Amino acid sequence: MNSGAGVDSITVTDVGNASVINAAGGADIIVVGDTATTATINGGDDNDSFTVTTTHASALDGGDGTDTLNLDNQSHIAAGSFVNFEKVVIN
């Protein structure tokens, strides 16, 4: 799935295997719930905000800009790949 340019709000609650979500330019808001083992979510350009509640071996890429990764204390991120985040907040 690809979002358009500008500010987008994307909520991922259940993603199948090998799913890819690409957010384009703009300060996107991305909420990631339960994902399969090969879900890939890319933030794109600008200052994006990712909120992760639970995840399993997902690949999250903040992309360009000053991106924030918000994690709750229930997040399972041991097997995940998280790159290009300038700020990480654990609630």
Buried (B, 14 or more C-beta within 10 A) or exposed (E): EEBEEEBBEBEBEEBEEEBEBBBBBBBBBBBBBBBBEBBBBBBBBBBBBBBBBBBBBBBBBBBEBEBBBBBEEEBEBEEBEBEBBEEEEEE
